[in-house]
Amino acid sequence: MSSNDCHDTAKKSCCHADKPQPELQKKARSSCCPDENKTGKRRIDWLLWGSLTIVSLFYVLHWAIPDNLDKSPAIATFSASTFELMNKMWWGIALGIVTVGLLSVVPREFVMSALGKNNNTRGIARATAAGVMLDLCSHGILMVAMKLYERGASLGQVMAFLIASPWNSFSLTFILISLIGWQWTLSFVALSMVIAFVSGMLFERLVARGTLPSNPNRIDMPDDFHFFAQAKTQIKSSHFSSTLLLTLITNGIRDSRMVLRWTLFGVVLASLIRMGTSPDMFHDLFGPTLAGLALTLVAATIIEVCSEGSAPIASDLLTRASAPGNSFAFLMTGVSTDYTEIMSLKDTTRSWKVALFLPLITLPQVIILSLIMNMI
């Protein structure tokens, strides 16, 4: 793959859509990507630069004059929280940028075609794996999932892809490992894949029974398609050069802006929560109880944060509230109850029933697994 091909592929990410989009998909895109004004010029990304300014300012304050902040306990708590979170997250962010740059040269169409046949268990499993591997923000993943439906993927595949994706990107996985450790992170990833796979199979059963409508765009993959053979061909046709390396680095920095803006905003949110609640109060509200889990589900539904912004808050739910199940529920509930996702599903499938079955099928699984984790 040449550097020009790489650049063209990168332009097709969620922040570089090149085709007209329905209103709800435009809304999804604008929620995680910088807006453009009427002249086509990009506006200032106030969320990114504002969050970066706040995080940088309070990080430096805690590093330079920590003793002078004692007169203002709120500022001291906010700056100490910012300092602690960024010291834990920096290497995950760095690895995330590198990963985004590498994935920018993988054509999205290749990921879609790799789903395989859509009428069997293997097709659901591939859709789940593809959702985990594709490194985009949650709203970018939503647009890819809707495109999968338009290109003929079965309803079960689309749901498995969508449920597995939002916080399971490589970049966010690195950040979560830096915050809560690899054991909990890998456990969360594995359990989310289980929910995605089970949900995908349930949607396929409901379609087979006629409870839900099938995809009218459905097509079958050719029998002579072989994933690894195609991957081998792609690698052999690639031409590695200093230009390509520079393109990878540039793409990594540019395309990581959507990760950075929400990650930094998540740090600000987590620091505000720490500033406003004592450790005992936070544990009482969001602890490993049924009431704590219920409050977490409500908070995750109300707080409209892109997937990367949820990581610091999920970390606090695990480390400060001692509630790993609540942490997992906070990460998973966004896709199940998010207004944008439900309405986009309704518009794409032209079925309220399909859209409402998303929370109906996924939330019980999330609640059961979360309760079990809280009891461990």
N, C-alpha and C positions, 0 to 999 in steps of 0.2 A: 504494500500500500504506500503510495507516494505521499509527500507532505501536503500536496493539494487535495488528495482524497481525504486525508485526515482532517483538513480544514473544513471541507464540505460536510463531512460527517458530523463534526462538532457543531456546525450551524443548525443541525436538526435536533439539538437537545431542547429541553423544555423551555429554555430562555431564548431559543433561536428558531422558533417555529416558522416554517416557510410557507404555510398554506392557511387560507382563511379558516377560522375556528368558530364554533358555536359560542354564544354569549357566556354560558356557564364555564366552558373550557377556557375562554379568555379570562374570566374571573379567576379560575384556578391558576392560570399562568401568571397573572398579575400579583397573586398573593405570595409567590415565592420568587418572582423575577422582577428586575427593575422595569418601571414603566417607560414608555416612549411618549413624547409630546406629539402634537399634530404635524410638526415639521419632520418627524422621523428621527429626531435627535434624542438620545437617552437623557432622562432626567437624573438629577443627583439621587443616588440611593441613600436616602436619609436614614433608613433603618440600619444599613451597614455602617455608614460613617458615624452616625450617632452612637450606635452601640460600641463601635471601636473606640471612639473618643472617650466614652464613659469608662469602659473597661481599662483603657490605657491610663487615664487620669488616676483612677483609684488604685490601680496596680502600682503605679509609681509612688503615690502617696503612702501606701503601706510599706513599700520597700525603702523609701527615703526617710520618712518621718513617722514611724509607727508610734513612738512614745508621745508625740504631740497630738495624737488623735484621741487620747483618753478622755479629753474634756467633752467629746461628742460621741457617746457610745454608739449611736446609730451609724454615723459615718465610719467609726472604727470597725463595726461589724460588717458593713458593706464592703469596705476596702479589704478587710481580712478574708472575706469570702471570695472576692474577686481574685485576690492573690493566690489563695489555695486552689481554686478551680482551674485557673490558667496554668499553674505549675503542674497540675495533674494532666491537663489536656493537651499541652503544646505538642508532644510527640505524636499523639493521635491525629491532631490536625495536620501536622507535617506529612505523615504517612498517607492521610486522606488526600492531600493535594497531589502527591505522587500517583496514587491510585486513579484519581480522576483523570489525570493526564494520560495514563496508559489506556484507560477505558474509552477515552475520546476517539481512539483510532479503530474501535470495534463498531462496525455498522449496526445500527439498531435493527435494520431489516434482517440481519443475520441472527440476532437474538430471537426475533419473531419466528423466522423460518425454522429455528432449532427446536421449537415446541413439539414438533412431530405430529403424529396423528392425534386428532382431538376426540376420539371416541373410545378411549381406553384409559386404564389406570396410569400407564406410562405417560400419556399426554398430560394428565394432571400433575404428575410428579415433575415432568420437565417444566411445566408452567410455574410451579412452585420454585424450582431451582433458578429459573430465569428471573423471577421476581427478586430473589435474594441477590443475584449477581449484578443486576442492572443498577448502576450508581447514579440515581437522580433523586431530587427532593420528592416529597410525598405527592405534591400537586403535579409535578412532571411525570411521575409514575402513573397518575390518574389519566393523563392525556395518552400515554402509551397504551394503557389498558383499553381505553375507548377505541384507539386505533386498531388494537388486536381484534376487538369485536367486529369492527367494520371490515377487517380483512379475512374474517371467517373463523376465528377461534371460537370454540364452544363456550357456552356460558360458564361451565365449570372451570375451564382453563382461565378465562378472564378473571373470575373471582379468586382463584388460587393465586394467580399472578398479582392481583391487586392487594390481597390480604398479606402476602408474604413480603411485599416490597417496602412499605413506607419508611421504616427505620432500619431495615436490614442492609443498607448499602455498605460497601466496603469502608468508605470513609467514616461513616457514623459508627460502625462496628469498632474501628480503632479507637475512636473517642470514648465509647462506652467501656472498652477494656481498660483504658487509662483511668476511668472514673470508678468503676465497680469491680474490676478484675476480670480475668478471662474466664473463670469458672462460671460466674453468673451470666456474663455476656453470651457465652456459647450455649448455656442452658436456655436463655431467652430466645436465641436464634432458633435452636432446635424446636422449642415449644411453639414458636410462631409458625414454623414450617409445618408442624403437625396440624395446627388449626387451619392453615391455608389448604393443606392437602385434604383434610376431612371435610372442610367446607366445600371445596371444589367437587368432591365426590357426591356430597349431598345435593348440590345444585344439579349435577348430572342426573341423579336419581329423580329429582323433582321435574326436570325437563322430560325425562323418559316417561314419567307417569302422567304428563300433561298438566301438572300443577303450575309450572312456569313455561313460558313460550321459548321455543328453541331459537337459535340465531338464524335469521333468514339469509345472512351473508355466508353461511357455513360452506367451507370448501375442504376437501381432503388433500393432505400432503401427498406428493407423488411417492410411489413405492421405492423409487431408485434414489431417494434423498438419503444421504448418510452424513450425519453431523460431523464426525471426526474427519471424514474425507474432505468435506468442505472447509473445515478449519485448517487442515494441512495445506490445502490449496491456497487459502488466504495467506498463510505464513510464508509459503514459498514465493508468492507474488509480491511480498513486501520488500521494499528497498530501504535498508537502514542507512542513515547518513546523519551528518551533523545538523543538516536542515531539519530532518525529522525529529531529532532530539530536541532542538530548539522549539519546534512546534509543540512537542509533548509538554515541555515545561511551560510554555505560554498558555496552552490549553488548560493545563492543571491549575495554574493560578487564576485564569479567567473564569473557568467553569466552576471553580471552588467558591466563587463569590456567593452563590446561593447557599452553600454549606456554611460559610463563614458568617454571613449576615444573621442566620438563624441561630447558629451556635453561640455567637457573641450576645445576641438578644436573650438567649436562654440563660447565659451567665448573669446578665442583668436581672432577669426575672428571679432566678434562684437566689441571688444576693438580696433582692428586695424581700423575698419570702423569709430569708434568714434574719433580715433586719427587723421584720415586723412580728416574728414569732420566736419565742424562746425555744430551746431544744425540748423542754418538757411539754410546752403547748403544742409544738409540731407533732411530737410523738402521740399526744392524746388525740389530736384531730385526725392524723393520717396513719395511725399505728396499725398493727396487724390484727385488726378486729373487723367484724362485719360492717360496723358503722364507718370505720376508717376506709374500707374498700369502697363503700357506697359513696362517700364524700370524694374519693379519688376519681371514681367514674364520672361523677357530676362535674368535677373540676376539669377533667380531660375533655368532656363534651363542650364546656363553655369556653375554655382557653383555646383560641385559634392560633396555634403555633405550628409552623412547619416542622417536619420530623426532626431536623437537626436541633431545633430549639428545645425539644422535649428531653434531651439527654441529661443536662444538668439537674433538671427538676426530678427526673426519674432516679438519678443518682442520690439525691437527698432523701427520697422516699425509702430507698434501700438502706443508706448509711445512717441517716439521722432518725428516721421513723422506725427503723428495724423491720420494715415491711417489704420483703422482696416481691410478694404477690401484688402489692399495690403499685410497685415500680413497673412490673410487667404489664399490669392493667392499664397504667397511664400511657405506656408506649403503644399498646394494642388498640385501645378504645378510640383513638383518633380516627382510624380508618373505618371503624364500625359505625360511628355516630356523626361523622363530619357532614355538615349540610351540603358542602360542595360536592362531595363524592356521591352522596345519595341522589342529589338532583341531577348530576351528570349521568349517573346510571339510568335514571328515569328518562332523560332526554335521548340517550343513545339507544337504549333498548325499547323505548316507547312503552314502558310498562312500570307502573307504580308498584306492582307486586314484586317484580325483580328487585327494585331499589329497596323496598322495605324488608325483604327477606335477608338482606345483608346483615343488619343488626340482629334480626331474629335468629339467625343461624350462628353468628360469631360471638355475640355477647355471652350467651350461656357457657360456651366453651372457655372464654376468657375468665369469667367469674369462677367457674369450678377449679381451673388450674391455679388461679390466683389464691383462692382459699387454701388449696393444698400447699402451695409454697409458703404461705403465711404460717402454716402449722408445723413446718419443718424446723 
